[in-house]
């Protein structure tokens, strides 16, 4: 507390240059309550006023909050943003480094920035949505517009810049993804593709196949340096074969009526290859060689559950893998009848994420 009080003017001058940035990190460390964060964030356009209020709140708490705040200021990401902090902190004889090293440990991964991807930019990043609904030779994917609307709504709410494409050929899909990789920036990238598919990839409206590998490659390593070390998420609604999944009987805690309006996003091929590079997540509507299902009025089981669980999970502060586990459970509980057979489905999640991915709770309501 003495350090903050004696250096308050200097800290205000330094930190007010990017008050929103430091405020996000303070909130992630749980040094302020959600209500305090909302109030401070509301005045963040006035950086000096925000930092004054923040420092006063910390000094009105106990010494542990102040010590943890000093520890936060020593983190590499903070010092890189405010370089003069290093000199200020090292000059303080009353705040030796070993004091920081003795801070109590915590089992809460959200309080350790090394365990979670940074989510501080607004817009959060680019979200590309490709919705192939009408085809030259394949059937129309009725109900897919419901999925597209749900995706646009949820990712706009999550502060992404949403770019929407409809009825693209294979080459135009590849161009959209390639061009997106050159413009993508921020904390995270999202690509959502809805089409007919096979095990090798997804169909363009000309029936050409874009493989999952072709979808991902523009974002690997030096191909997209601005997203190096940042999460890149791919959500794909398409069939991956012609097989129906068998059911396993378990004790039910809910019931669903059979859905007579099911359709399939179909066609077969080869195994897909998930890249070994870090920071990728590929979420497929179904496992390899099986159908995925779409209601021609309300949309697909997978995309509708994904949007619902993103909305609810973000408000609970769940990480993305927890959210996708709920999606798996949701989709597994769905059932209907098609071609005289019972339709069942389970999504397929593959990831190379190195950290927890937790989207911040948006300031605006979900509309």
N, C-alpha and C positions, 0 to 999 in steps of 0.2 A: 504493500500500500504506500509506503514511504517513497518508493521509486516512482510510482505513478504521480503522486502528489508533487514531488520535487521536480519532475520533468513534464508536467502536464502541458505547459505551453508548447514545448518542443514536440511532444507526441501529437498534439492537435495540429500543428503545422505539417508534420510528416504524414499522418494518417488521413487527414482531410482531403488529400489529393485523390484518394480513391476510397471514400468512406463505404461504398457498397461492398467492395471487395473484402475489407477487414470485417465488416458486419456479417457477411456470410460465414466467414471462418469462426468468428466468435459464437455465432449461433450453432455451428456444427459441433463446437466443443461444449455445448450446453452451458455456456457461461451466462447466458440470458434466457429468459423464458420465451416461449412462442409469442406471448402477448407483447413483451418488451421488444422482441425483434420486429413485430409488425408495426409498433409505434415508431421505432427508430427508422425502419425502412421507409415509412411514410414521409420522413423529413430528409431522406438521403440525398435529395437534390441540393440541399444546403450541407455540404460536407463538414464544414467547421462546427455547425450546430449539432450535427449527428455525433461527431466524435466527442464533443464536450459532454453531451448527455450520456454517451456510452461510458466514458471514463468515470463520470459521477455515479452512475449506477453500479459499476464494479467496485468503487471505493466504499459505497454504502453496504456492500455485501461483506462477507468475512475475508480474512487474509488469503484463504485458499483460492478464492476466485481471482484475486490479484496475482498470486503466484502463477496460477495456470495461464492467465493472460500474458504474463511475461514469457512463460514457456512458449506460448503460441507465437509471440513476436520473434522468437529465435528460430522458428522453422524456416527451412530453405525457401519455400514458396513465398513466404511473407517478406523475408529479407531481400529476395530477388525483386520483389515489387517495390519495396521501400528500402533501397540500399543504405541510406544514412542510419537506419536502425542499428545495424551491426556495430558501427562506431559508438553509438549512444549506449548500447547495452554493454559493450566490452569496457567502456569507461567507468561503469558504475561499480565502485568498490563494495557497495552495500548489497549488490545483487550478484554474488559469485555464481559461476556455472554449476558448481556442485549442488547449490540450493535447488536449481531446476532439475537436476538429475535425481533428486530425492523426492520428487512429487509422487503422490500415491498413484499406483497403477489402476487401470480400469479394465473391466471385461466387456465394456460396451464398444464394439467396433466403430460405431458412428462417431465416437469422440476422438478417434485417431485418424487424422487425415491421410496417413499412409495406407489405411485399409479401405479407402473409398476413393472413387474417381471424383475429381473436382467438378463441381457443377455451379458455376458462378456467372456465366455469360448470359446475356439477353440480347438477341435471341439465343436459345440454347444451342442451336446448330441447324443443319439442313435436314429436312425429312422429304424424301422423294416417294411419291405414291404412283404406282403404275397399275392401272385397272384395265385389263383387256376383257371387254364384254362382248364385242361383236367380231366375228371371224369370217374369213373368206370361204372356208370349207368346213369348219367345226361349228358345233351348236352355240347359240347365244347363251351367255352365262347370266340368266335372269336372276335378279336379286343382288348382283354384285355391286350395284350402285349404293345399296344400303351399307355394305362394307366400306366402300370408299368414303361415304359421308361420315361414318363413325370414326374412321381413321383420321380424316381431316380435323374432325372436332376434337378428338382427344389429344393429338399432337400439337394442334394450335394452342389448346389449353396448357400444355406442358411447355409452352414458349418456343416451339420450333418454328422455323420458317418452312412452311409446307408448300411443296411444288407438286402439282397434280398433272398426270398424263393419262390419256385414255386411248385405247385401241392402237397400240404401237406395233409395228412390224419387229421382227427380230433385230434388224440393224438399227432401227430407231430406239429400241430398248437399250441396246449396247451404247448408242450415242448419248442417251439421256443419263445413263449411269456414269459414263466416262466424263461427260461435261460436268456432272454433279461432283465428281471427285476433284475436279480442278477448282471448284468454287466452295467446296465444303470447308467450314471453319467452325470455331466455337468449341464446346465441351464434348459433343457427341454427334454421331451421324446415324440416321435411320433410313432404311429403304424397305418399302412394303410393295410386294408384287402379288397381284391376283390374276390368275389366268388358268387355262387348261394346262396340264402338265404331264410329264412322264418322269421316270426315275432319274433321267439325265438332266432335267431342267424344266423350264417353262416355255410355253408357246407364245410367239408373237401372233398378231392377228392374221399374218400370212402363213401360219403354221410352221415357220422356222423356229428352231429350238435355241434358246439362250441358256447355257448351262449355269449352274450355281457358281462354278469356278470363274466363269466369265463375268458374273455379276460382282464377285468379290475382288478379283485381281486389281482393278483400278485403285483400290483403297489399301493395298499392301505396301508397307515400308516406304521406300523412296517414291513410289507412284503417287503418294498423297502425304507429303511430309507434314502438312498442317494438322493432320489427324494422328500423327505418330504418338503412340502411348495413350490414345483416347479411345473410348468404346465405339464400336461400329456394329450396329444392330440390323439384321435382315429378317423380315417376317414374310413368309411365302405361303400363300394360299393356293394350292394346286394339288391335283392327284399325283401319285408317284408310282402308279401301276394299276393293275386290273383286279386285284384280289380284295375280297371282303374280309374284314377282321372278325375272328371268332369272339364270342362273349364268354366271360367267366362269371359265374353266379356268386354274388356276395350279398350280405344282408344290406338291404337298401334303407337309406334314411330319407329318401325322397322319391317321388315317382314322376315320370314324364309320359305324356300321351304320344303315341306313334305319330310321326309326321309324314303325311302323304304327299308333301310338296317338295321332296328331296330331288336333287340333281347331283351329278358328279362332274369333277373337273379332271378329265381322264386322258390316258395314253401311256404305253410302256417304253423302256430303254435300258440304260446302264446305271451302275452305282454312281452316286455323286461323291465328290471329294471335298471334305471340309478342310480349309487351309490350317496349317499348323501354327501360323503366326499368331502372336498374342493380340488380345483386345477385340476379338471378333465374337459375335454371337449369331448363330443362324437358327431361327425358329421356324420349323416346317409344320404345316397343318396336319401331316400324317406321316407315319413311318414308311420306309422304303417298300415299294411294290404294292402298296395298298391305295384304295380310293380315299379321297376326302369328300365331304358332303356340304352342300349349300342349299339352303331353303330359297326357293325362287321368289319369295316375298320378303322374308326378314333378313336374308343374308346367310353367310356361312357360319357354321358352328364355331370354327376357330377364330375368325376375325371378330365376331361379335363378342365372344368370351374375352379375347385379348383386350378389346377396348373397355369392356366392363371392369375387368380386373386391374387394368392400368389406373382407371379412375379411382377405384376403391383402394387399391394397394398403395398408390402414391399418398393418399390421405392418411393411411396407416403408417406411412414411412417405411414400407416394405422395400427390400431390394428387388432387382429385376428377376432374379432366379426364384425368389419366393413367389412373386407375381405369376411367373410362368408355371410354377407348380400348381397354383390355383387354376390356371388355364387348362392344364392337363386334366385335372380332376373334373372341371366343368364339362369339357368335351367328352370325357369318358362316360359321363352320366347321360349324355344325349343318346337318343336312339330313334329310329324310324324304320319304315319299310320301303324297299325299292327293288324292282325286278323280282318280287316275291321273296326277297331275303331281308333279314333284319340288318339294319345299317348300324355299325359301331365304328368308333374312331378314337385314336389317341395321337396327339401331336408328338413331334420328335424335336428335342432341344439339344443342340450341340453348341458348346461355348469354349472359348479360349480367353475368357476374361481373367485379369490378374487381381482385380480388386472388386469390392462390392460396388454396385451401381444403384444409387438411390436418387431418384428425381426429386428435387425440392418441391414442397407443396406450393402450387401457384397462388399468387395473391388474389387472382380473380376467381369467381365461382365458376363451376362447370355448367355451361349453358346448353 
